[in-house]
């Protein structure tokens, strides 16, 4: 007899939907503010950050906003470095 999976399909689907929404909102905002090149780089940053998230991969709750915050910090650093090199 199969034991019930603690990470149900509906929980997985819900977390996937939340992650998709968070990523899409973040990329749209970056695109509107900084253009498509930064949006593409920031999407990769977001995906990288989601991979190193503190919670286990099959956790029932994940804080996707914290992934966005970390990716935003990378974006800020990238923009500051770019601005500094232009000013130099």
PyMOL Python script that loads the backbone (N, CA, C, O; Angstrom):
from pymol import cmd

cmd.read_pdbstr("""\
ATOM      1  N   UNK A   1       0.846  -1.182   0.000  1.00  0.00           N
ATOM      2  CA  UNK A   1       0.000   0.000   0.000  1.00  0.00           C
ATOM      3  C   UNK A   1       0.889   1.243   0.000  1.00  0.00           C
ATOM      4  O   UNK A   1       1.883   1.308   0.724  1.00  0.00           O
ATOM      5  N   UNK A   2       0.527   2.204  -0.802  1.00  0.00           N
ATOM      6  CA  UNK A   2       1.312   3.425  -0.947  1.00  0.00           C
ATOM      7  C   UNK A   2       1.010   4.397   0.180  1.00  0.00           C
ATOM      8  O   UNK A   2      -0.152   4.642   0.503  1.00  0.00           O
ATOM      9  N   UNK A   3       2.079   4.961   0.791  1.00  0.00           N
ATOM     10  CA  UNK A   3       1.893   5.950   1.844  1.00  0.00           C
ATOM     11  C   UNK A   3       1.578   7.299   1.210  1.00  0.00           C
ATOM     12  O   UNK A   3       2.068   7.606   0.123  1.00  0.00           O
ATOM     13  N   UNK A   4       0.762   8.106   1.887  1.00  0.00           N
ATOM     14  CA  UNK A   4       0.436   9.411   1.321  1.00  0.00           C
ATOM     15  C   UNK A   4       1.682  10.296   1.246  1.00  0.00           C
ATOM     16  O   UNK A   4       2.523  10.286   2.145  1.00  0.00           O
ATOM     17  N   UNK A   5       1.781  11.040   0.186  1.00  0.00           N
ATOM     18  CA  UNK A   5       2.896  11.958  -0.017  1.00  0.00           C
ATOM     19  C   UNK A   5       2.622  13.228   0.774  1.00  0.00           C
ATOM     20  O   UNK A   5       1.563  13.837   0.620  1.00  0.00           O
ATOM     21  N   UNK A   6       3.578  13.640   1.629  1.00  0.00           N
ATOM     22  CA  UNK A   6       3.363  14.829   2.454  1.00  0.00           C
ATOM     23  C   UNK A   6       3.343  16.099   1.613  1.00  0.00           C
ATOM     24  O   UNK A   6       2.818  17.126   2.043  1.00  0.00           O
ATOM     25  N   UNK A   7       3.899  16.031   0.448  1.00  0.00           N
ATOM     26  CA  UNK A   7       3.912  17.181  -0.451  1.00  0.00           C
ATOM     27  C   UNK A   7       2.938  16.871  -1.580  1.00  0.00           C
ATOM     28  O   UNK A   7       3.324  16.299  -2.600  1.00  0.00           O
ATOM     29  N   UNK A   8       1.702  17.241  -1.401  1.00  0.00           N
ATOM     30  CA  UNK A   8       0.661  16.865  -2.353  1.00  0.00           C
ATOM     31  C   UNK A   8       0.816  17.581  -3.686  1.00  0.00           C
ATOM     32  O   UNK A   8       1.485  18.609  -3.789  1.00  0.00           O
ATOM     33  N   UNK A   9       0.185  17.014  -4.694  1.00  0.00           N
ATOM     34  CA  UNK A   9       0.196  17.628  -6.012  1.00  0.00           C
ATOM     35  C   UNK A   9      -0.402  19.028  -5.976  1.00  0.00           C
ATOM     36  O   UNK A   9       0.092  19.928  -6.654  1.00  0.00           O
ATOM     37  N   UNK A  10      -1.462  19.221  -5.191  1.00  0.00           N
ATOM     38  CA  UNK A  10      -2.096  20.538  -5.132  1.00  0.00           C
ATOM     39  C   UNK A  10      -1.171  21.557  -4.478  1.00  0.00           C
ATOM     40  O   UNK A  10      -1.152  22.716  -4.890  1.00  0.00           O
ATOM     41  N   UNK A  11      -0.409  21.155  -3.475  1.00  0.00           N
ATOM     42  CA  UNK A  11       0.549  22.053  -2.842  1.00  0.00           C
ATOM     43  C   UNK A  11       1.651  22.422  -3.828  1.00  0.00           C
ATOM     44  O   UNK A  11       2.060  23.580  -3.912  1.00  0.00           O
ATOM     45  N   UNK A  12       2.123  21.433  -4.567  1.00  0.00           N
ATOM     46  CA  UNK A  12       3.148  21.686  -5.581  1.00  0.00           C
ATOM     47  C   UNK A  12       2.625  22.656  -6.631  1.00  0.00           C
ATOM     48  O   UNK A  12       3.320  23.598  -7.011  1.00  0.00           O
ATOM     49  N   UNK A  13       1.415  22.430  -7.095  1.00  0.00           N
ATOM     50  CA  UNK A  13       0.821  23.304  -8.107  1.00  0.00           C
ATOM     51  C   UNK A  13       0.648  24.719  -7.575  1.00  0.00           C
ATOM     52  O   UNK A  13       0.903  25.692  -8.286  1.00  0.00           O
ATOM     53  N   UNK A  14       0.216  24.831  -6.330  1.00  0.00           N
ATOM     54  CA  UNK A  14       0.038  26.152  -5.729  1.00  0.00           C
ATOM     55  C   UNK A  14       1.380  26.878  -5.621  1.00  0.00           C
ATOM     56  O   UNK A  14       1.473  28.057  -5.962  1.00  0.00           O
ATOM     57  N   UNK A  15       2.412  26.188  -5.152  1.00  0.00           N
ATOM     58  CA  UNK A  15       3.733  26.805  -5.031  1.00  0.00           C
ATOM     59  C   UNK A  15       4.295  27.186  -6.401  1.00  0.00           C
ATOM     60  O   UNK A  15       4.934  28.229  -6.542  1.00  0.00           O
ATOM     61  N   UNK A  16       4.061  26.349  -7.403  1.00  0.00           N
ATOM     62  CA  UNK A  16       4.512  26.655  -8.761  1.00  0.00           C
ATOM     63  C   UNK A  16       3.812  27.902  -9.279  1.00  0.00           C
ATOM     64  O   UNK A  16       4.440  28.766  -9.891  1.00  0.00           O
ATOM     65  N   UNK A  17       2.516  27.992  -9.033  1.00  0.00           N
ATOM     66  CA  UNK A  17       1.754  29.167  -9.470  1.00  0.00           C
ATOM     67  C   UNK A  17       2.258  30.431  -8.766  1.00  0.00           C
ATOM     68  O   UNK A  17       2.436  31.468  -9.406  1.00  0.00           O
ATOM     69  N   UNK A  18       2.486  30.350  -7.467  1.00  0.00           N
ATOM     70  CA  UNK A  18       2.989  31.505  -6.719  1.00  0.00           C
ATOM     71  C   UNK A  18       4.365  31.937  -7.220  1.00  0.00           C
ATOM     72  O   UNK A  18       4.632  33.130  -7.363  1.00  0.00           O
ATOM     73  N   UNK A  19       5.232  30.969  -7.484  1.00  0.00           N
ATOM     74  CA  UNK A  19       6.571  31.276  -7.998  1.00  0.00           C
ATOM     75  C   UNK A  19       6.475  31.917  -9.375  1.00  0.00           C
ATOM     76  O   UNK A  19       7.152  32.909  -9.646  1.00  0.00           O
ATOM     77  N   UNK A  20       5.643  31.363 -10.241  1.00  0.00           N
ATOM     78  CA  UNK A  20       5.466  31.924 -11.587  1.00  0.00           C
ATOM     79  C   UNK A  20       4.971  33.370 -11.522  1.00  0.00           C
ATOM     80  O   UNK A  20       5.470  34.239 -12.238  1.00  0.00           O
ATOM     81  N   UNK A  21       3.994  33.615 -10.665  1.00  0.00           N
ATOM     82  CA  UNK A  21       3.454  34.969 -10.520  1.00  0.00           C
ATOM     83  C   UNK A  21       4.512  35.939 -10.001  1.00  0.00           C
ATOM     84  O   UNK A  21       4.637  37.058 -10.499  1.00  0.00           O
ATOM     85  N   UNK A  22       5.259  35.510  -9.011  1.00  0.00           N
ATOM     86  CA  UNK A  22       6.302  36.362  -8.416  1.00  0.00           C
ATOM     87  C   UNK A  22       7.372  36.683  -9.448  1.00  0.00           C
ATOM     88  O   UNK A  22       7.773  37.838  -9.587  1.00  0.00           O
ATOM     89  N   UNK A  23       7.835  35.677 -10.169  1.00  0.00           N
ATOM     90  CA  UNK A  23       8.862  35.892 -11.192  1.00  0.00           C
ATOM     91  C   UNK A  23       8.341  36.802 -12.298  1.00  0.00           C
ATOM     92  O   UNK A  23       9.040  37.726 -12.715  1.00  0.00           O
ATOM     93  N   UNK A  24       7.137  36.558 -12.775  1.00  0.00           N
ATOM     94  CA  UNK A  24       6.573  37.376 -13.859  1.00  0.00           C
ATOM     95  C   UNK A  24       6.434  38.836 -13.440  1.00  0.00           C
ATOM     96  O   UNK A  24       6.742  39.737 -14.221  1.00  0.00           O
ATOM     97  N   UNK A  25       5.978  39.075 -12.231  1.00  0.00           N
ATOM     98  CA  UNK A  25       5.836  40.447 -11.736  1.00  0.00           C
ATOM     99  C   UNK A  25       7.190  41.136 -11.631  1.00  0.00           C
ATOM    100  O   UNK A  25       7.344  42.294 -12.019  1.00  0.00           O
ATOM    101  N   UNK A  26       8.157  40.416 -11.108  1.00  0.00           N
ATOM    102  CA  UNK A  26       9.507  40.968 -10.950  1.00  0.00           C
ATOM    103  C   UNK A  26      10.105  41.325 -12.308  1.00  0.00           C
ATOM    104  O   UNK A  26      10.620  42.428 -12.491  1.00  0.00           O
ATOM    105  N   UNK A  27      10.040  40.409 -13.245  1.00  0.00           N
ATOM    106  CA  UNK A  27      10.626  40.643 -14.571  1.00  0.00           C
ATOM    107  C   UNK A  27       9.908  41.792 -15.287  1.00  0.00           C
ATOM    108  O   UNK A  27      10.556  42.608 -15.944  1.00  0.00           O
ATOM    109  N   UNK A  28       8.595  41.865 -15.170  1.00  0.00           N
ATOM    110  CA  UNK A  28       7.845  42.955 -15.806  1.00  0.00           C
ATOM    111  C   UNK A  28       8.247  44.308 -15.222  1.00  0.00           C
ATOM    112  O   UNK A  28       8.383  45.289 -15.954  1.00  0.00           O
ATOM    113  N   UNK A  29       8.435  44.359 -13.921  1.00  0.00           N
ATOM    114  CA  UNK A  29       8.834  45.603 -13.272  1.00  0.00           C
ATOM    115  C   UNK A  29      10.241  46.015 -13.692  1.00  0.00           C
ATOM    116  O   UNK A  29      10.486  47.182 -13.995  1.00  0.00           O
ATOM    117  N   UNK A  30      11.161  45.056 -13.710  1.00  0.00           N
ATOM    118  CA  UNK A  30      12.528  45.360 -14.134  1.00  0.00           C
ATOM    119  C   UNK A  30      12.536  45.799 -15.596  1.00  0.00           C
ATOM    120  O   UNK A  30      13.233  46.751 -15.947  1.00  0.00           O
ATOM    121  N   UNK A  31      11.786  45.133 -16.437  1.00  0.00           N
ATOM    122  CA  UNK A  31      11.720  45.496 -17.849  1.00  0.00           C
ATOM    123  C   UNK A  31      11.210  46.923 -18.025  1.00  0.00           C
ATOM    124  O   UNK A  31      11.766  47.692 -18.809  1.00  0.00           O
ATOM    125  N   UNK A  32      10.160  47.271 -17.303  1.00  0.00           N
ATOM    126  CA  UNK A  32       9.588  48.615 -17.409  1.00  0.00           C
ATOM    127  C   UNK A  32      10.547  49.687 -16.896  1.00  0.00           C
ATOM    128  O   UNK A  32      10.581  50.801 -17.418  1.00  0.00           O
ATOM    129  N   UNK A  33      11.319  49.346 -15.877  1.00  0.00           N
ATOM    130  CA  UNK A  33      12.205  50.332 -15.253  1.00  0.00           C
ATOM    131  C   UNK A  33      13.590  50.412 -15.889  1.00  0.00           C
ATOM    132  O   UNK A  33      14.175  51.491 -15.986  1.00  0.00           O
ATOM    133  N   UNK A  34      14.117  49.252 -16.326  1.00  0.00           N
ATOM    134  CA  UNK A  34      15.514  49.205 -16.769  1.00  0.00           C
ATOM    135  C   UNK A  34      15.727  48.591 -18.146  1.00  0.00           C
ATOM    136  O   UNK A  34      16.855  48.564 -18.638  1.00  0.00           O
ATOM    137  N   UNK A  35      14.672  48.101 -18.770  1.00  0.00           N
ATOM    138  CA  UNK A  35      14.780  47.563 -20.110  1.00  0.00           C
ATOM    139  C   UNK A  35      14.945  46.050 -20.162  1.00  0.00           C
ATOM    140  O   UNK A  35      15.151  45.397 -19.140  1.00  0.00           O
ATOM    141  N   UNK A  36      14.850  45.504 -21.381  1.00  0.00           N
ATOM    142  CA  UNK A  36      14.840  44.053 -21.559  1.00  0.00           C
ATOM    143  C   UNK A  36      16.151  43.348 -21.203  1.00  0.00           C
ATOM    144  O   UNK A  36      16.124  42.200 -20.760  1.00  0.00           O
ATOM    145  N   UNK A  37      17.283  44.001 -21.383  1.00  0.00           N
ATOM    146  CA  UNK A  37      18.553  43.346 -21.044  1.00  0.00           C
ATOM    147  C   UNK A  37      18.648  43.089 -19.541  1.00  0.00           C
ATOM    148  O   UNK A  37      19.020  41.997 -19.110  1.00  0.00           O
ATOM    149  N   UNK A  38      18.309  44.108 -18.749  1.00  0.00           N
ATOM    150  CA  UNK A  38      18.333  43.936 -17.292  1.00  0.00           C
ATOM    151  C   UNK A  38      17.242  42.954 -16.844  1.00  0.00           C
ATOM    152  O   UNK A  38      17.430  42.215 -15.878  1.00  0.00           O
ATOM    153  N   UNK A  39      16.116  42.946 -17.539  1.00  0.00           N
ATOM    154  CA  UNK A  39      15.038  42.007 -17.194  1.00  0.00           C
ATOM    155  C   UNK A  39      15.500  40.572 -17.397  1.00  0.00           C
ATOM    156  O   UNK A  39      15.221  39.701 -16.573  1.00  0.00           O
ATOM    157  N   UNK A  40      16.205  40.329 -18.493  1.00  0.00           N
ATOM    158  CA  UNK A  40      16.707  38.975 -18.767  1.00  0.00           C
ATOM    159  C   UNK A  40      17.732  38.554 -17.709  1.00  0.00           C
ATOM    160  O   UNK A  40      17.674  37.439 -17.191  1.00  0.00           O
ATOM    161  N   UNK A  41      18.661  39.447 -17.396  1.00  0.00           N
ATOM    162  CA  UNK A  41      19.664  39.139 -16.370  1.00  0.00           C
ATOM    163  C   UNK A  41      19.005  38.926 -15.002  1.00  0.00           C
ATOM    164  O   UNK A  41      19.396  38.040 -14.242  1.00  0.00           O
ATOM    165  N   UNK A  42      18.006  39.749 -14.708  1.00  0.00           N
ATOM    166  CA  UNK A  42      17.316  39.641 -13.420  1.00  0.00           C
ATOM    167  C   UNK A  42      16.487  38.370 -13.313  1.00  0.00           C
ATOM    168  O   UNK A  42      16.363  37.802 -12.228  1.00  0.00           O
ATOM    169  N   UNK A  43      15.918  37.918 -14.429  1.00  0.00           N
ATOM    170  CA  UNK A  43      15.188  36.647 -14.416  1.00  0.00           C
ATOM    171  C   UNK A  43      16.135  35.512 -14.059  1.00  0.00           C
ATOM    172  O   UNK A  43      15.785  34.627 -13.278  1.00  0.00           O
ATOM    173  N   UNK A  44      17.333  35.536 -14.631  1.00  0.00           N
ATOM    174  CA  UNK A  44      18.317  34.501 -14.302  1.00  0.00           C
ATOM    175  C   UNK A  44      18.744  34.609 -12.838  1.00  0.00           C
ATOM    176  O   UNK A  44      18.900  33.595 -12.157  1.00  0.00           O
ATOM    177  N   UNK A  45      18.933  35.836 -12.360  1.00  0.00           N
ATOM    178  CA  UNK A  45      19.253  36.036 -10.940  1.00  0.00           C
ATOM    179  C   UNK A  45      18.163  35.433 -10.059  1.00  0.00           C
ATOM    180  O   UNK A  45      18.459  34.765  -9.068  1.00  0.00           O
ATOM    181  N   UNK A  46      16.903  35.671 -10.421  1.00  0.00           N
ATOM    182  CA  UNK A  46      15.777  35.167  -9.633  1.00  0.00           C
ATOM    183  C   UNK A  46      15.797  33.638  -9.594  1.00  0.00           C
ATOM    184  O   UNK A  46      15.615  33.028  -8.540  1.00  0.00           O
ATOM    185  N   UNK A  47      16.018  33.039 -10.747  1.00  0.00           N
ATOM    186  CA  UNK A  47      16.072  31.577 -10.807  1.00  0.00           C
ATOM    187  C   UNK A  47      17.251  31.035 -10.002  1.00  0.00           C
ATOM    188  O   UNK A  47      17.121  30.022  -9.316  1.00  0.00           O
ATOM    189  N   UNK A  48      18.395  31.705 -10.084  1.00  0.00           N
ATOM    190  CA  UNK A  48      19.566  31.297  -9.285  1.00  0.00           C
ATOM    191  C   UNK A  48      19.257  31.384  -7.795  1.00  0.00           C
ATOM    192  O   UNK A  48      19.562  30.464  -7.036  1.00  0.00           O
ATOM    193  N   UNK A  49      18.655  32.487  -7.384  1.00  0.00           N
ATOM    194  CA  UNK A  49      18.318  32.676  -5.971  1.00  0.00           C
ATOM    195  C   UNK A  49      17.296  31.651  -5.492  1.00  0.00           C
ATOM    196  O   UNK A  49      17.363  31.190  -4.353  1.00  0.00           O
ATOM    197  N   UNK A  50      16.352  31.295  -6.357  1.00  0.00           N
ATOM    198  CA  UNK A  50      15.354  30.301  -5.950  1.00  0.00           C
ATOM    199  C   UNK A  50      16.011  28.947  -5.710  1.00  0.00           C
ATOM    200  O   UNK A  50      15.525  28.147  -4.912  1.00  0.00           O
ATOM    201  N   UNK A  51      17.112  28.696  -6.401  1.00  0.00           N
ATOM    202  CA  UNK A  51      17.833  27.439  -6.226  1.00  0.00           C
ATOM    203  C   UNK A  51      18.609  27.343  -4.930  1.00  0.00           C
ATOM    204  O   UNK A  51      18.914  26.243  -4.469  1.00  0.00           O
ATOM    205  N   UNK A  52      18.936  28.486  -4.333  1.00  0.00           N
ATOM    206  CA  UNK A  52      19.701  28.474  -3.079  1.00  0.00           C
ATOM    207  C   UNK A  52      18.853  28.892  -1.883  1.00  0.00           C
ATOM    208  O   UNK A  52      19.374  29.207  -0.813  1.00  0.00           O
ATOM    209  N   UNK A  53      17.564  28.887  -2.082  1.00  0.00           N
ATOM    210  CA  UNK A  53      16.622  29.249  -1.036  1.00  0.00           C
ATOM    211  C   UNK A  53      16.810  28.360   0.198  1.00  0.00           C
ATOM    212  O   UNK A  53      17.121  27.177   0.066  1.00  0.00           O
ATOM    213  N   UNK A  54      16.624  28.917   1.376  1.00  0.00           N
ATOM    214  CA  UNK A  54      16.838  28.194   2.634  1.00  0.00           C
ATOM    215  C   UNK A  54      15.889  27.022   2.860  1.00  0.00           C
ATOM    216  O   UNK A  54      16.284  26.022   3.460  1.00  0.00           O
ATOM    217  N   UNK A  55      14.644  27.126   2.390  1.00  0.00           N
ATOM    218  CA  UNK A  55      13.698  26.049   2.670  1.00  0.00           C
ATOM    219  C   UNK A  55      13.945  24.860   1.752  1.00  0.00           C
ATOM    220  O   UNK A  55      14.403  25.030   0.622  1.00  0.00           O
ATOM    221  N   UNK A  56      13.645  23.664   2.231  1.00  0.00           N
ATOM    222  CA  UNK A  56      13.831  22.468   1.408  1.00  0.00           C
ATOM    223  C   UNK A  56      13.005  22.553   0.128  1.00  0.00           C
ATOM    224  O   UNK A  56      11.936  23.163   0.131  1.00  0.00           O
ATOM    225  N   UNK A  57      13.474  21.957  -0.964  1.00  0.00           N
ATOM    226  CA  UNK A  57      12.782  22.053  -2.252  1.00  0.00           C
ATOM    227  C   UNK A  57      11.336  21.592  -2.225  1.00  0.00           C
ATOM    228  O   UNK A  57      10.508  22.121  -2.968  1.00  0.00           O
ATOM    229  N   UNK A  58      11.014  20.617  -1.386  1.00  0.00           N
ATOM    230  CA  UNK A  58       9.641  20.128  -1.356  1.00  0.00           C
ATOM    231  C   UNK A  58       8.890  20.644  -0.127  1.00  0.00           C
ATOM    232  O   UNK A  58       7.928  20.027   0.331  1.00  0.00           O
ATOM    233  N   UNK A  59       9.340  21.777   0.398  1.00  0.00           N
ATOM    234  CA  UNK A  59       8.668  22.408   1.524  1.00  0.00           C
ATOM    235  C   UNK A  59       7.271  22.853   1.105  1.00  0.00           C
ATOM    236  O   UNK A  59       7.048  23.230  -0.045  1.00  0.00           O
ATOM    237  N   UNK A  60       6.346  22.807   2.038  1.00  0.00           N
ATOM    238  CA  UNK A  60       4.974  23.198   1.717  1.00  0.00           C
ATOM    239  C   UNK A  60       4.811  24.705   1.621  1.00  0.00           C
ATOM    240  O   UNK A  60       3.867  25.184   0.993  1.00  0.00           O
ATOM    241  N   UNK A  61       5.709  25.455   2.230  1.00  0.00           N
ATOM    242  CA  UNK A  61       5.642  26.909   2.127  1.00  0.00           C
ATOM    243  C   UNK A  61       7.016  27.442   1.772  1.00  0.00           C
ATOM    244  O   UNK A  61       8.022  27.082   2.385  1.00  0.00           O
ATOM    245  N   UNK A  62       7.037  28.294   0.783  1.00  0.00           N
ATOM    246  CA  UNK A  62       8.280  28.937   0.382  1.00  0.00           C
ATOM    247  C   UNK A  62       8.016  30.425   0.262  1.00  0.00           C
ATOM    248  O   UNK A  62       6.950  30.843  -0.191  1.00  0.00           O
ATOM    249  N   UNK A  63       8.971  31.205   0.661  1.00  0.00           N
ATOM    250  CA  UNK A  63       8.820  32.650   0.618  1.00  0.00           C
ATOM    251  C   UNK A  63       9.404  33.170  -0.687  1.00  0.00           C
ATOM    252  O   UNK A  63      10.585  33.510  -0.756  1.00  0.00           O
ATOM    253  N   UNK A  64       8.578  33.230  -1.710  1.00  0.00           N
ATOM    254  CA  UNK A  64       9.039  33.658  -3.022  1.00  0.00           C
ATOM    255  C   UNK A  64       9.429  35.120  -3.025  1.00  0.00           C
ATOM    256  O   UNK A  64      10.276  35.540  -3.814  1.00  0.00           O
ATOM    257  N   UNK A  65       8.813  35.901  -2.145  1.00  0.00           N
ATOM    258  CA  UNK A  65       9.178  37.314  -2.077  1.00  0.00           C
ATOM    259  C   UNK A  65      10.640  37.473  -1.643  1.00  0.00           C
ATOM    260  O   UNK A  65      11.315  38.403  -2.083  1.00  0.00           O
ATOM    261  N   UNK A  66      11.130  36.583  -0.793  1.00  0.00           N
ATOM    262  CA  UNK A  66      12.538  36.671  -0.381  1.00  0.00           C
ATOM    263  C   UNK A  66      13.475  36.401  -1.565  1.00  0.00           C
ATOM    264  O   UNK A  66      14.578  36.945  -1.622  1.00  0.00           O
ATOM    265  N   UNK A  67      13.039  35.570  -2.498  1.00  0.00           N
ATOM    266  CA  UNK A  67      13.819  35.324  -3.714  1.00  0.00           C
ATOM    267  C   UNK A  67      13.880  36.614  -4.529  1.00  0.00           C
ATOM    268  O   UNK A  67      14.937  36.989  -5.036  1.00  0.00           O
ATOM    269  N   UNK A  68      12.743  37.285  -4.648  1.00  0.00           N
ATOM    270  CA  UNK A  68      12.685  38.548  -5.382  1.00  0.00           C
ATOM    271  C   UNK A  68      13.560  39.601  -4.718  1.00  0.00           C
ATOM    272  O   UNK A  68      14.232  40.372  -5.401  1.00  0.00           O
ATOM    273  N   UNK A  69      13.554  39.636  -3.405  1.00  0.00           N
ATOM    274  CA  UNK A  69      14.385  40.596  -2.677  1.00  0.00           C
ATOM    275  C   UNK A  69      15.866  40.351  -2.961  1.00  0.00           C
ATOM    276  O   UNK A  69      16.619  41.297  -3.192  1.00  0.00           O
ATOM    277  N   UNK A  70      16.282  39.093  -2.945  1.00  0.00           N
ATOM    278  CA  UNK A  70      17.680  38.763  -3.227  1.00  0.00           C
ATOM    279  C   UNK A  70      18.051  39.098  -4.669  1.00  0.00           C
ATOM    280  O   UNK A  70      19.138  39.618  -4.923  1.00  0.00           O
ATOM    281  N   UNK A  71      17.164  38.807  -5.607  1.00  0.00           N
ATOM    282  CA  UNK A  71      17.427  39.129  -7.014  1.00  0.00           C
ATOM    283  C   UNK A  71      17.454  40.640  -7.218  1.00  0.00           C
ATOM    284  O   UNK A  71      18.221  41.143  -8.039  1.00  0.00           O
ATOM    285  N   UNK A  72      16.629  41.357  -6.482  1.00  0.00           N
ATOM    286  CA  UNK A  72      16.636  42.821  -6.556  1.00  0.00           C
ATOM    287  C   UNK A  72      17.959  43.395  -6.064  1.00  0.00           C
ATOM    288  O   UNK A  72      18.463  44.378  -6.609  1.00  0.00           O
ATOM    289  N   UNK A  73      18.510  42.777  -5.037  1.00  0.00           N
ATOM    290  CA  UNK A  73      19.811  43.223  -4.533  1.00  0.00           C
ATOM    291  C   UNK A  73      20.894  43.031  -5.596  1.00  0.00           C
ATOM    292  O   UNK A  73      21.773  43.878  -5.754  1.00  0.00           O
ATOM    293  N   UNK A  74      20.827  41.917  -6.320  1.00  0.00           N
ATOM    294  CA  UNK A  74      21.780  41.699  -7.412  1.00  0.00           C
ATOM    295  C   UNK A  74      21.615  42.760  -8.491  1.00  0.00           C
ATOM    296  O   UNK A  74      22.602  43.288  -9.004  1.00  0.00           O
ATOM    297  N   UNK A  75      20.375  43.071  -8.834  1.00  0.00           N
ATOM    298  CA  UNK A  75      20.091  44.096  -9.830  1.00  0.00           C
ATOM    299  C   UNK A  75      20.660  45.443  -9.379  1.00  0.00           C
ATOM    300  O   UNK A  75      21.307  46.137 -10.163  1.00  0.00           O
ATOM    301  N   UNK A  76      20.426  45.808  -8.139  1.00  0.00           N
ATOM    302  CA  UNK A  76      20.926  47.072  -7.603  1.00  0.00           C
ATOM    303  C   UNK A  76      22.443  47.137  -7.701  1.00  0.00           C
ATOM    304  O   UNK A  76      23.000  48.156  -8.109  1.00  0.00           O
ATOM    305  N   UNK A  77      23.103  46.063  -7.332  1.00  0.00           N
ATOM    306  CA  UNK A  77      24.564  46.021  -7.429  1.00  0.00           C
ATOM    307  C   UNK A  77      25.030  46.181  -8.871  1.00  0.00           C
ATOM    308  O   UNK A  77      25.973  46.922  -9.148  1.00  0.00           O
ATOM    309  N   UNK A  78      24.372  45.493  -9.773  1.00  0.00           N
ATOM    310  CA  UNK A  78      24.751  45.551 -11.182  1.00  0.00           C
ATOM    311  C   UNK A  78      24.573  46.970 -11.724  1.00  0.00           C
ATOM    312  O   UNK A  78      25.426  47.461 -12.464  1.00  0.00           O
ATOM    313  N   UNK A  79      23.476  47.628 -11.361  1.00  0.00           N
ATOM    314  CA  UNK A  79      23.205  48.976 -11.846  1.00  0.00           C
ATOM    315  C   UNK A  79      24.193  49.968 -11.235  1.00  0.00           C
ATOM    316  O   UNK A  79      24.663  50.874 -11.923  1.00  0.00           O
ATOM    317  N   UNK A  80      24.511  49.806  -9.951  1.00  0.00           N
ATOM    318  CA  UNK A  80      25.458  50.708  -9.299  1.00  0.00           C
ATOM    319  C   UNK A  80      26.846  50.566  -9.913  1.00  0.00           C
ATOM    320  O   UNK A  80      27.526  51.569 -10.128  1.00  0.00           O
ATOM    321  N   UNK A  81      27.270  49.360 -10.195  1.00  0.00           N
ATOM    322  CA  UNK A  81      28.568  49.132 -10.825  1.00  0.00           C
ATOM    323  C   UNK A  81      28.571  49.757 -12.216  1.00  0.00           C
ATOM    324  O   UNK A  81      29.547  50.401 -12.600  1.00  0.00           O
ATOM    325  N   UNK A  82      27.504  49.578 -12.965  1.00  0.00           N
ATOM    326  CA  UNK A  82      27.404  50.159 -14.300  1.00  0.00           C
ATOM    327  C   UNK A  82      27.435  51.679 -14.258  1.00  0.00           C
ATOM    328  O   UNK A  82      28.091  52.311 -15.086  1.00  0.00           O
ATOM    329  N   UNK A  83      26.733  52.267 -13.303  1.00  0.00           N
ATOM    330  CA  UNK A  83      26.717  53.727 -13.166  1.00  0.00           C
ATOM    331  C   UNK A  83      28.091  54.233 -12.745  1.00  0.00           C
ATOM    332  O   UNK A  83      28.532  55.279 -13.220  1.00  0.00           O
ATOM    333  N   UNK A  84      28.768  53.516 -11.871  1.00  0.00           N
ATOM    334  CA  UNK A  84      30.095  53.928 -11.416  1.00  0.00           C
ATOM    335  C   UNK A  84      31.095  53.908 -12.552  1.00  0.00           C
ATOM    336  O   UNK A  84      31.957  54.783 -12.635  1.00  0.00           O
ATOM    337  N   UNK A  85      30.993  52.915 -13.434  1.00  0.00           N
ATOM    338  CA  UNK A  85      31.938  52.828 -14.543  1.00  0.00           C
ATOM    339  C   UNK A  85      31.676  53.929 -15.581  1.00  0.00           C
ATOM    340  O   UNK A  85      32.596  54.359 -16.276  1.00  0.00           O
ATOM    341  N   UNK A  86      30.424  54.380 -15.681  1.00  0.00           N
ATOM    342  CA  UNK A  86      30.090  55.470 -16.599  1.00  0.00           C
ATOM    343  C   UNK A  86      30.629  56.796 -16.034  1.00  0.00           C
ATOM    344  O   UNK A  86      31.121  57.641 -16.783  1.00  0.00           O
ATOM    345  N   UNK A  87      30.533  56.969 -14.708  1.00  0.00           N
ATOM    346  CA  UNK A  87      30.997  58.186 -14.062  1.00  0.00           C
ATOM    347  C   UNK A  87      32.508  58.303 -14.048  1.00  0.00           C
ATOM    348  O   UNK A  87      33.044  59.405 -13.932  1.00  0.00           O
ATOM    349  N   UNK A  88      33.197  57.183 -14.164  1.00  0.00           N
ATOM    350  CA  UNK A  88      34.662  57.192 -14.041  1.00  0.00           C
ATOM    351  C   UNK A  88      35.356  57.767 -15.230  1.00  0.00           C
ATOM    352  O   UNK A  88      36.585  57.834 -15.254  1.00  0.00           O
TER     353      UNK A  88
END
""", "prot")
cmd.dss("prot")
cmd.show_as("cartoon", "prot")
cmd.util.cbc("prot")
cmd.orient("prot")
